[in-house]
Amino acid sequence: MGKSGSGKTSMRSIIFHNYVARDTRRLGATIDVENSRVRFLGNLVLNLWDCGGQETFMENYFASQREHIFRNVEVLIYVFDVESREIERDMHYYQDCLEAILANSKDAKIFCLIHKMDLVQEELRNRAWSSIVHSLIPNVRVLESHLQNFATICEADEVVLFERTTFLVISHSTRIEHPDVHSKAQAQFRSMEIRQANFAAFFDILTTNTYVMVIMSDPTVAATQMNISVARKHFEKLEVAHIAR
């Protein structure tokens, strides 16, 4: 949710439908509520409700459609436009949303996003959508525990697990972070290897639905690809048993 023009549909299209930023210019305004179902991690289905932000629709959400819109919600994502000149009105609608969620879906998680972040310093951005999807994955703590064990066996500085379709981070284990490597991972691939003077990074398919990135301080290490290969069967079973059911 969020006012018209804040970029809700653009974000959804880029993250879940493989749009690039320039393609979102073709998107029209959302009329009332646009529903979509997105398959994630194999059997997990996200039901996304993209709510139009024009004033007429917003007023209807809180009046005649209140229970329909805000009942049985797992996550509310409220989007603010960083360039907005109507902060008071934006905050008013945000407050109305919070009250409606509290009354109809009191256990829902709330995320507040600032969109059009190309206008904000890069170091102030966060990995918002990864956090959102992470919060919706069943038994994600089990996955994190096994990923930590894998990192320990590999003696890795960092292990990051990406969902294969969206490339969102769904889990990670970090001993020493290498943030400069993450930007190199935003592309579809079968496998990739990067070696520099102070680290080696390996990107590969881990399961049917995930990619893994393993970063080592020792750029001469040779066993990482073998460790990934050996771990595949284990993580496939884990995904079926605990994550995507």
KEKETOR-938067 format. One record per residue: x, y, z of N, C-alpha, C, O, CB in turn. Coordinates in steps of 0.2 Angstrom, whole numbers. Each point is the difference from the previous one (the first is absolute). Glycine has a CB too. Layout:
> X; Y; Z; X; Y; Z; X; Y; Z; X; Y; Z; X; Y; Z
...
END
This chain:
> 4; -6; 0; -4; 6; 0; 4; 6; 0; 6; 0; 2; -15; -6; 4
> 6; 12; -8; 4; 6; 0; -4; 4; -5; -4; -2; -4; 15; -3; 7
> -9; 12; -3; -4; 4; -5; 2; -1; -7; 5; -3; -2; -6; 12; 11
> -3; -7; -13; 1; 0; -8; 6; 3; -2; 2; 5; 2; -14; -5; -4
> 16; -4; -2; 6; 3; -2; 6; -2; 4; 6; 3; -1; -12; 6; -4
> 5; -12; 11; 6; -1; 4; 4; -6; -2; 6; -1; 2; -13; 5; 7
> 5; -8; -14; 4; -5; -3; -1; -7; 2; 4; -4; -1; 4; 13; 0
> -14; -10; 4; -2; -7; 2; 1; -5; -6; 3; -5; 1; -10; 10; 8
> 3; -4; -14; 0; -4; -6; 6; -1; -3; 2; -6; -2; -13; 9; 0
> 15; 2; 2; 7; 0; -3; 4; -5; 3; 4; -4; -2; -5; 16; -2
> 1; -11; 11; 4; -5; 4; -2; -7; -1; 4; -5; -1; -2; 14; 10
> -8; -10; -9; -3; -7; 0; 2; -3; -7; 2; -6; -1; -12; 9; 8
> 10; 1; -12; 1; -2; -7; 8; -2; -1; 2; -5; -3; -12; 12; -1
> 14; -3; 7; 7; -1; 0; 2; -6; 3; 4; -4; -2; -2; 16; 1
> -4; -13; 7; 2; -5; 5; -3; -7; -2; 3; -5; 0; -2; 13; 9
> -8; -8; -11; -3; -7; -1; -1; -1; -7; -2; -6; -2; -3; 7; 13
> 5; 4; -16; -1; -2; -7; 5; 2; -5; -1; 1; -6; -11; 1; 9
> 18; -1; 0; 6; 1; -4; 0; 6; -4; 4; 0; -6; -3; -12; 6
> -4; 17; 2; 0; 7; -4; 7; 3; 2; 3; -1; 5; -16; 2; -5
> 15; 3; -5; 6; 4; 2; -3; 7; 1; -6; 1; -2; 14; -7; -5
> -4; 11; 10; -3; 6; 2; -3; 4; -5; -6; 3; 0; 14; -3; 8
> -5; 0; -14; -3; 4; -6; -7; -3; -2; -4; 4; -3; 16; -1; -1
> -13; -9; 5; -6; -3; -3; -6; 2; 4; -6; 0; -2; 12; -10; -2
> -5; 12; 11; -6; 2; 4; -3; 6; -2; -5; 2; 2; 11; -7; 7
> -3; 9; -14; -3; 6; -2; -6; -1; -4; -5; 4; -1; 16; 1; 0
> -12; -11; -1; -6; -2; -4; -6; -2; 4; -6; -1; -2; 14; -3; -7
> -7; 3; 16; -5; -2; 4; -5; 5; 2; 2; 6; 1; 6; -14; 4
> -14; 7; -6; -5; 5; 2; -2; 0; 8; 3; -5; 3; -8; 4; -15
> 1; 5; 14; -2; 1; 7; -4; -6; 2; -4; -3; -5; 4; 15; 4
> 1; -15; 7; -4; -6; 2; -7; 3; 2; -1; 4; 3; 11; -10; 1
> -15; 2; -7; -7; 1; 1; -3; -4; 6; 0; -6; -1; -2; 10; -11
> 0; -1; 17; -2; -4; 6; 5; -5; 3; 5; 2; 2; -17; -1; -6
> 11; -7; 3; 5; -5; 3; 2; -5; -6; -5; -3; -3; 0; 4; 15
> 11; -2; -13; 2; -5; -5; 3; -6; 3; 5; 1; 4; -3; 8; -12
> -4; -15; 7; 2; -6; 4; 5; -4; -5; -2; 0; -6; -9; 0; 13
> 16; -2; -4; 4; -5; -4; 3; -5; 5; 1; 1; 6; 2; 8; -14
> -2; -15; 5; 3; -6; 4; 7; -1; -3; 1; -1; -6; -13; -4; 8
> 17; 5; 2; 7; -1; -2; 2; -6; 4; 0; -1; 6; 2; 13; -8
> 1; -17; -3; 3; -6; 3; 7; 1; 2; 4; 3; -3; -11; -10; -4
> 9; 5; 13; 6; 2; 3; 3; -6; 4; -4; -4; 4; 1; 16; -3
> 9; -14; -2; 3; -6; 3; -4; -6; -1; -1; -4; 4; 6; 11; 5
> -7; -8; -16; -3; -6; -2; -8; 0; 2; -4; 2; -4; 15; -8; 6
> -12; 4; 4; -7; -1; 2; -3; 6; 4; -6; 0; 1; 8; -12; -1
> 2; 17; 2; -3; 5; 4; -3; 5; -5; 3; 3; -5; 6; -5; 14
> -15; 4; -8; -4; 5; -4; -1; 6; 4; -3; 0; 5; -2; -9; -12
> 7; 15; 4; -1; 6; 3; -6; 3; -3; 0; 1; -7; 12; 1; 9
> -17; 0; 1; -6; 4; -2; 1; 7; 1; -1; 3; 6; -7; -13; -4
> 9; 14; -7; 2; 7; 0; -6; 4; -2; -3; -1; -5; 15; -1; 3
> -14; 7; 7; -6; 4; -2; 3; 7; 0; 3; 3; 4; -11; -10; 2
> 8; 10; -13; 3; 6; -1; -6; 5; 0; -4; 0; -4; 14; -5; -3
> -10; 10; 12; -6; 4; 1; 1; 7; -3; 5; 3; 2; -7; -10; 9
> -2; 9; -15; 0; 6; -3; 1; 6; 5; -4; -1; 5; -2; -3; -15
> 9; 9; 9; 1; 5; 5; -3; 7; -1; 1; 5; 3; 9; -10; -1
> -15; 5; -7; -4; 6; -1; -4; 1; 6; -2; -5; 3; 2; 4; -16
> -2; 7; 14; -3; 2; 6; -7; -3; 1; -2; -3; 5; 8; 14; -5
> -9; -12; -6; -7; -4; 1; 1; -7; 2; -4; -2; 4; 0; 10; -13
> 9; -11; 6; 1; -7; 2; 2; -1; 7; -2; -4; 4; 5; 2; -15
> 2; 7; 13; 2; -1; 7; -6; 1; 5; 0; -3; 5; 11; 8; -8
> -15; 0; 2; -6; 1; 4; -4; -6; 1; -3; -2; 5; 3; 14; -8
> -1; -15; -3; -5; -6; 0; 4; -6; 4; -4; -4; 3; -1; 7; -15
> 11; -4; 11; 3; -5; 4; -1; 0; 8; -1; -5; 3; 10; 5; -12
> -10; 6; 11; -1; 1; 7; -7; 1; 2; -2; -1; 6; 13; 7; -5
> -15; -6; -6; -8; 1; 2; -3; -7; -2; -1; -4; 4; 1; 17; -6
> -2; -13; -5; -4; -6; -2; 3; -6; -1; -2; -6; 1; -5; 14; -6
> 14; -8; 4; 4; -6; -1; 5; -2; 5; 4; -4; 0; -5; 7; -12
> 0; 0; 18; 5; -1; 6; 1; -7; 1; 6; -2; 1; -10; 13; 4
> -1; -15; -3; 1; -7; 1; 3; -4; -5; 4; -4; 0; -13; 5; 8
> 7; 0; -14; 2; -3; -6; 7; 1; -2; 4; -5; -1; -15; 6; -3
> 13; 5; 5; 7; 2; -1; 5; -2; 5; 6; -3; -1; -10; 12; -6
> 2; -9; 13; 5; 0; 6; -1; -7; 4; 4; 0; 5; -4; 13; -5
> -4; -17; -2; -1; -6; 4; 5; -6; -3; 1; 0; -6; -13; 3; 8
> 14; -7; 2; 5; -5; -1; 6; 2; -4; 2; -3; -5; -12; -4; 5
> 13; 13; 2; 6; 2; -3; 6; -3; 3; 0; 1; 7; -6; 10; -10
> 11; -13; 0; 6; -2; 3; 5; 5; 0; 4; 1; 5; -6; -12; -9
> 3; 16; -1; 4; 5; 0; -3; 6; -3; -3; 0; -6; 13; -8; 5
> -9; 14; 4; -2; 6; -3; 6; 4; -2; 5; 1; 4; -15; 0; 3
> 11; 1; -14; 6; 3; -2; -3; 7; -2; -4; 1; -5; 10; -11; 1
> -4; 15; 8; -2; 7; -2; 5; 4; -3; 6; 0; 3; -14; 0; 7
> 7; 3; -16; 5; 3; -4; -1; 8; 0; -5; 2; -1; 6; -13; -6
> 5; 14; 9; 0; 7; 0; 4; 2; -6; 5; -3; -2; -7; 4; 14
> 0; 5; -15; 4; 3; -6; 5; 5; 4; -2; 4; 3; -7; -6; -12
> 16; 1; 8; 5; 4; 3; -1; 8; -2; 2; 4; 3; 6; -14; -3
> -12; 11; -6; 0; 7; -3; -7; 3; 2; -2; 5; -2; 9; -8; -7
> -11; -1; 13; -7; 2; 2; 0; 7; 3; 4; 2; 4; -7; -13; -2
> -2; 15; -4; -1; 7; 3; -6; 0; 4; -2; 6; 2; 7; -1; -12
> -8; -11; 12; -6; 0; 4; 1; -5; 5; -3; -5; 1; -4; 8; -10
> 12; -1; 13; 2; -5; 6; -5; -1; 5; -1; -5; 2; 13; 9; -4
> -16; 1; 3; -5; 0; 6; -6; -5; -3; -2; -4; 4; 5; 16; 0
> -5; -11; -10; -5; -5; -3; 3; -7; 0; -4; -5; 1; -1; 15; -8
> 11; -11; 5; 3; -6; -1; 0; -4; 7; -2; -5; 1; 10; 9; -10
> -6; 0; 14; 0; -3; 7; -7; -1; 3; -1; -5; 3; 12; 11; -1
> -16; -2; -4; -7; -1; 2; -2; -7; -3; -3; -4; 4; 1; 16; -4
> 3; -13; -7; -2; -7; -3; 4; -6; 4; -3; -5; 1; 0; 11; -12
> 9; -5; 12; 4; -5; 3; -2; -1; 7; -1; -6; 2; 11; 9; -8
> -12; 2; 10; -3; -2; 6; -7; -3; 0; -1; -5; 4; 7; 15; 0
> -10; -9; -9; -6; -3; -1; 1; -8; -2; -4; -4; 2; -1; 15; -6
> 10; -12; 0; 2; -7; -2; 2; -4; 7; -2; -5; 1; 6; 9; -13
> 0; -1; 16; 2; -3; 6; -6; -2; 4; 0; -5; 3; 11; 11; -3
> -15; -1; 1; -6; -1; 4; -4; -6; -3; -3; -4; 4; 3; 16; 0
> -1; -12; -10; -4; -5; -3; 3; -7; 0; -3; -5; 1; -1; 14; -9
> 11; -9; 7; 3; -7; 1; 0; -2; 7; -1; -6; 1; 9; 9; -10
> -7; 1; 14; -1; -2; 7; -7; -3; 2; 0; -4; 4; 9; 13; -1
> -14; -6; -6; -7; -2; 1; -1; -7; -3; -4; -4; 2; 0; 16; -1
> 7; -13; -7; -2; -6; -4; 5; -5; -1; -2; -6; -2; -5; 14; -4
> 13; -6; 7; 6; -5; -1; 5; 1; 5; 6; 3; -2; -8; -4; -11
> 1; 1; 19; 4; 2; 5; 7; -3; 0; 5; 3; 3; -15; -1; 4
> 11; -8; -10; 7; -3; 0; 4; 2; -6; 5; -3; -1; -10; -6; 8
> 2; 13; -12; 4; 2; -6; 6; 3; 1; 1; 4; 5; -12; -3; -10
> 16; -2; 1; 6; 4; 0; 0; 6; -4; -4; 0; -5; 10; -11; 7
> -3; 16; 0; -1; 7; -3; 7; 2; -3; 5; 0; 4; -15; 3; 4
> 10; -1; -14; 6; 2; -3; -1; 7; -3; -5; 1; -4; 9; -13; 2
> 0; 17; 3; -1; 7; -3; 6; 1; -5; 6; 0; 3; -12; 4; 8
> 5; -3; -17; 5; 1; -5; 0; 7; -3; -5; 3; -1; 4; -15; -2
> 7; 14; 2; 1; 7; -3; 2; -2; -7; 5; -2; -2; -2; 8; 12
> -8; -4; -15; 2; -2; -7; 3; 6; -4; 1; 5; 3; -11; -13; -3
> 12; 7; -6; 4; 4; -4; 7; 2; 3; 2; 5; 1; -13; 0; -5
> 14; -11; 6; 6; 1; 4; 6; 1; -4; 5; 1; 3; -10; -9; 5
> 4; 9; -14; 6; 3; -4; 2; 7; 2; 5; 2; -2; -8; -10; -8
> -2; 11; 13; 1; 7; 3; 3; 0; 7; 1; 6; 2; -10; -2; -10
> 10; -10; 11; 3; 0; 7; 7; -3; -1; 1; -5; -4; -13; 4; 9
> 16; 3; 0; 7; -3; 0; 0; -8; 0; -4; -2; 4; 8; 13; 2
> 0; -14; -9; 0; -7; -1; 1; -3; 7; -3; -5; 1; 7; 6; -13
> 1; 2; 16; 1; -4; 7; -6; 1; 4; 0; -4; 5; 12; 7; -6
> -17; 1; 0; -6; 0; 4; -6; -5; -2; -5; -1; 3; 8; 13; -1
> -2; -15; -8; -5; -5; -2; 1; -7; 4; 6; -1; 2; -6; 7; -14
> -5; -9; 12; 1; -7; 3; -4; -5; -4; -3; 2; -5; 3; 3; 16
> 1; -11; -10; -2; -6; -4; -7; -1; 2; -2; -6; 3; 13; 1; -4
> -16; 9; 0; -7; 0; 3; -4; -6; -2; -2; -4; 4; 3; 16; -4
> -1; -13; -7; -4; -6; -2; 2; -7; 2; -4; -4; 1; 1; 11; -11
> 10; -7; 11; 3; -7; 2; -3; -1; 7; -2; -5; 2; 12; 6; -9
> -10; 5; 11; -2; -1; 7; -8; -2; 0; -2; -4; 5; 11; 13; -1
> -13; -6; -8; -7; -1; 0; -1; -8; -2; -4; -3; 3; 2; 15; -7
> 5; -14; -1; -1; -7; -2; 3; -5; 5; -3; -5; 1; 3; 9; -13
> 5; -2; 15; 3; -4; 5; -5; -1; 5; 0; -6; 3; 12; 10; -5
> -15; 1; 4; -5; -1; 6; -6; -4; -2; -4; -3; 5; 7; 14; -1
> -4; -13; -10; -6; -4; -2; 2; -8; -1; -4; -4; -1; -1; 15; -5
> 11; -12; 6; 3; -7; -2; -1; -5; 6; 2; 2; 6; 6; 3; -14
> -12; -10; 8; -1; -4; 5; 6; -4; 3; 4; -2; -5; -16; 0; 1
> 13; 2; 10; 6; -4; 3; 6; 3; -3; 5; -4; -1; -12; -6; 2
> 8; 16; -2; 6; 3; -2; 6; -1; 4; 6; 0; -2; -13; 8; -4
> 6; -8; 13; 5; -1; 5; 3; -7; -1; 6; -1; 1; -12; 8; 7
> 3; -12; -11; 3; -7; -1; 5; 1; -6; 5; -2; 0; -16; -4; 4
> 9; 10; -9; 4; 1; -6; 6; 4; 2; 6; -2; -2; -16; 2; -5
> 9; 5; 11; 6; 4; 3; 5; -4; 4; 6; 1; -1; -13; 9; 1
> 5; -15; 4; 4; -4; 4; 4; -5; -5; 6; 0; 2; -14; 1; 8
> 5; -4; -15; 4; -4; -4; 5; 4; -5; 5; -2; -1; -15; -6; 1
> 8; 14; -1; 4; 4; -4; 7; 2; 4; 5; 1; -3; -15; 4; -4
> 8; -4; 13; 6; 2; 5; 5; -6; 0; 6; 1; 0; -14; 7; 7
> 5; -14; -6; 4; -6; 0; 4; -1; -6; 6; -2; 0; -14; -3; 7
> 5; 7; -13; 3; -1; -6; 6; 5; -1; 6; -1; -2; -16; -3; -3
> 9; 10; 8; 5; 5; 0; 6; -2; 4; 6; 2; -1; -15; 7; -1
> 8; -12; 8; 5; -2; 4; 4; -6; -3; 6; 0; 1; -13; 3; 9
> 4; -7; -13; 3; -6; -3; 5; 3; -6; 6; -2; -1; -16; -6; 3
> 7; 13; -6; 4; 3; -5; 6; 5; 2; 4; 2; -3; -14; -3; -4
> 9; 3; 14; 4; 5; 3; 0; 6; -4; 4; 4; -2; 4; -12; 6
> -15; 10; -6; -1; 6; -4; -1; 6; 4; -2; 0; 6; -3; -8; -14
> 7; 14; 5; -1; 6; 3; -8; 2; 0; -3; 2; 5; 15; 2; -8
> -15; -6; -3; -7; 2; -1; -3; -5; -4; 3; -2; -5; -1; 14; 7
> -8; -14; -1; -4; -4; -4; -7; 3; -1; -4; 1; 5; 10; -12; -2
> -8; 12; -9; -7; 4; -1; -4; -5; -5; 2; -2; -5; 3; 14; 7
> -11; -12; 0; -5; -4; -4; -5; 4; -3; -3; 4; 3; 4; -14; 5
> -2; 9; -15; -4; 5; -4; -6; -5; -3; 1; -5; -2; 9; 13; -1
> -16; -5; 3; -6; -3; -3; 2; 1; -8; 2; 5; -2; -10; -3; 12
> 7; -8; -13; 2; 0; -7; -4; 4; -5; 3; 3; -5; 0; -14; 7
> -9; 12; -1; -4; 4; -5; 1; 8; 2; 1; 4; -5; -10; -13; 4
> 8; 11; 7; 1; 7; 1; 7; 3; 2; 1; 6; 0; -13; -7; 4
> 16; -4; -2; 7; 1; 2; 0; 4; 7; 4; 4; 1; 0; -4; -13
> -10; 0; 16; 0; 3; 6; 4; -5; 5; 0; -6; 0; -11; 11; -2
> 14; -2; 7; 4; -3; 5; -5; -3; 5; -4; 3; 3; 14; 4; -4
> -10; -14; 2; -4; -3; 5; 3; -3; 6; -3; -1; 5; -4; -2; -15
> 14; 3; 10; 3; -2; 6; 8; 1; -1; 2; 0; -6; -11; -9; 8
> 12; 10; 3; 7; 1; 0; 4; -2; 6; -3; 0; 6; 1; 9; -14
> 8; -10; 8; 4; -1; 6; 7; 4; -2; 3; -1; -5; -8; -11; 8
> 6; 16; 2; 6; 5; -1; 5; 0; 6; -2; 0; 6; -6; 7; -13
> 14; -8; 5; 5; 0; 5; 4; 7; -1; 2; 4; 4; -1; -17; -3
> 1; 14; -8; 3; 6; -2; -4; 2; -6; 0; -4; -5; 12; 1; 9
> -14; 9; -4; -5; 2; -6; 5; 3; -5; 5; 4; 1; -15; -2; 7
> 8; -3; -14; 3; 2; -6; -5; 4; -5; -2; -3; -5; 11; -6; 5
> -12; 15; 2; -6; 3; -3; 2; 2; -7; -5; 0; -4; 1; 4; 15
> 10; -3; -13; 2; 1; -7; -2; -5; -5; 0; 1; -6; 9; 7; 10
> -9; -14; -1; -1; -6; -5; -8; -1; -1; -2; -2; -6; 12; -4; 11
> -14; 8; -1; -7; -1; -1; -3; 3; -6; -4; -3; -3; 3; 3; 15
> 3; 6; -14; -2; 3; -6; 1; -4; -6; -3; 1; -5; 5; 10; 10
> 3; -15; -5; 2; -4; -6; -4; -6; -1; 0; -3; -5; 11; 7; 7
> -16; -5; 3; -4; -6; 0; -7; 1; -3; -4; -4; 0; 10; 0; 10
> -7; 10; -12; -7; 2; -3; -1; -2; -7; -2; 5; -4; 2; 4; 12
> 1; -15; -10; -1; -2; -7; -2; -8; 0; 2; -3; 5; 6; 12; -9
> -11; -11; -1; -2; -7; -1; 6; -3; -2; 3; 2; -5; -15; 0; 3
> 14; -8; 4; 6; -4; -2; -1; -7; 2; -4; -2; 4; 11; 12; -3
> -2; -14; -4; 0; -7; 2; 5; -1; 6; -1; -3; 5; -2; -1; -17
> 9; 7; 11; 5; 0; 5; 5; 6; -2; 1; 2; -6; -2; -15; 9
> 5; 15; 2; 5; 6; -1; 5; -1; 6; -2; -1; 6; -7; 9; -12
> 15; -6; 4; 5; 0; 5; 4; 7; -1; 2; 2; -5; -1; -15; 5
> 0; 16; 6; 4; 6; 0; 6; 0; 5; -1; -2; 6; -10; 9; -9
> 17; -6; 1; 6; 0; 4; 3; 6; 0; 2; 3; -5; -1; -15; 3
> 1; 15; 8; 4; 6; 0; 5; -1; 6; 1; -6; 2; -11; 13; -6
> 14; -2; 5; 6; -1; 4; -2; -2; 7; 4; -4; 4; 2; 12; -10
> -12; -6; 9; -1; -1; 7; -7; -4; 1; -2; -1; 6; 8; 11; -4
> -9; -13; -7; -5; -4; 0; -2; -4; -6; 3; 2; -5; -8; 6; 14
> 1; -14; -8; -2; -3; -6; -8; -1; 1; -2; -2; 6; 13; -4; -8
> -15; 7; -3; -7; 0; 1; -3; -5; -6; 2; 0; -5; -3; 11; 10
> -3; -16; -2; -3; -5; -5; -7; 1; 0; -4; 0; 6; 13; -8; -3
> -12; 8; -9; -8; 0; -1; -2; -6; -3; 3; -2; -5; -3; 15; 4
> -5; -17; 3; -2; -6; -3; -7; -1; 2; -3; 2; 5; 15; -7; -5
> -15; 0; -4; -7; -2; 2; 1; -5; 6; 4; -4; -1; -8; 5; -11
> 0; 0; 17; 0; -5; 5; -6; -5; 0; 1; -6; 1; 5; 15; 6
> -12; -6; -8; -6; -4; -1; -4; 2; -6; 2; 4; -3; -2; -6; 16
> -5; -2; -14; -5; 2; -6; -2; 8; 1; -1; 3; -5; -3; -15; 4
> 4; 14; 7; -3; 7; 1; 5; 5; 3; -3; 5; 1; -8; -11; 0
> 17; 4; 0; 5; 5; 3; 6; 0; -4; 3; -5; -3; -9; 3; 14
> 10; 8; -10; 7; 1; -1; 3; 0; 6; -3; 3; 5; 1; 3; -16
> 9; -7; 11; 4; 1; 6; 6; 4; -2; 3; -1; -5; -7; -10; 11
> 6; 15; -1; 6; 4; -1; 5; -2; 6; -2; 1; 6; -4; 9; -13
> 12; -12; 6; 5; -2; 5; 6; 5; -1; 3; 0; -5; -7; -12; 6
> 6; 15; 5; 5; 5; -1; 6; -2; 5; -2; -2; 6; -6; 11; -9
> 14; -10; 1; 6; -2; 4; 5; 5; 0; 1; 3; -5; -4; -15; 2
> 6; 13; 8; 6; 4; 1; 6; -2; -4; 4; 4; -3; -8; 0; 14
> 5; -11; -11; 5; -3; -4; -1; 0; -7; -4; -5; -2; 7; -1; 12
> -1; 10; -15; -1; -1; -7; 2; -6; -3; -1; -1; -6; 1; 13; 5
> 5; -16; 4; 3; -6; -3; -4; -6; 2; 2; -5; -3; 9; 10; 3
> -17; -4; 4; -3; -6; 2; -3; -4; -6; -2; 3; -5; -1; 3; 16
> 3; -13; -11; -2; -3; -6; -6; -5; 1; -3; -3; -5; 14; 4; 1
> -13; -2; 10; -5; -5; 2; -7; 3; 0; -5; -4; 2; 13; -2; 4
> -9; 12; -6; -7; 3; 1; -5; -3; -5; -6; -1; 2; 11; 12; 2
> -4; -11; -11; -5; -3; -4; -1; -7; 1; -6; -2; -1; 10; 10; -8
> 0; -12; 12; -1; -7; 2; -5; 0; 6; -5; -4; 0; 16; 1; -5
> -10; 8; 9; -4; 0; 6; -7; 2; -2; -5; -3; 3; 15; 6; 4
> -11; 2; -11; -7; 2; -3; -3; -6; -3; -6; -2; 1; 10; 13; -3
> 0; -15; -2; -3; -6; -4; -2; -5; 5; -6; -3; -1; 13; 5; -8
> -3; -3; 14; -2; -5; 6; -6; 2; 4; -4; -4; 2; 16; 0; -2
> -13; 10; 1; -6; 3; 4; -6; 0; -4; -5; 1; 3; 13; 6; 3
> -8; -7; -12; -6; 1; -4; -6; -5; 2; -6; 2; 1; 13; 2; -11
> -5; -11; 10; -6; -5; 2; -3; 2; 7; -6; -1; 1; 12; -8; -8
> -1; 11; 12; -3; 1; 6; -4; 6; 0; -6; 0; 4; 16; -4; 1
> -9; 10; -8; -4; 5; 0; -6; -1; -4; -5; 4; 1; 15; 3; 0
> -10; -11; -6; -6; -1; -4; -5; -4; 5; -6; 2; 0; 13; -3; -11
> -5; -4; 15; -4; -3; 4; -3; 5; 6; -6; -1; 2; 13; -10; -4
> -2; 15; 4; -2; 5; 5; -6; 5; -3; -5; 1; 4; 17; -2; 2
> -11; 3; -12; -5; 4; -3; -7; -3; 0; -5; 3; 1; 15; 3; -8
> -10; -12; 5; -6; -4; -1; -3; -1; 7; -6; 1; 0; 10; -6; -11
> 0; 3; 15; -3; -2; 7; -2; 6; 4; -5; -1; 4; 12; -9; -4
> -3; 15; 0; -2; 5; 5; -1; 7; -3; -4; 4; 4; 11; -10; 3
> -6; 8; -13; 0; 7; -2; -6; 1; -5; -4; 4; 2; 16; -3; -1
> -13; -5; -6; -5; 1; -5; -6; -4; 0; -4; 0; -5; 13; 3; -2
> -10; -6; 13; -7; -4; 0; -5; 4; 2; -6; -2; 1; 12; -8; 2
END
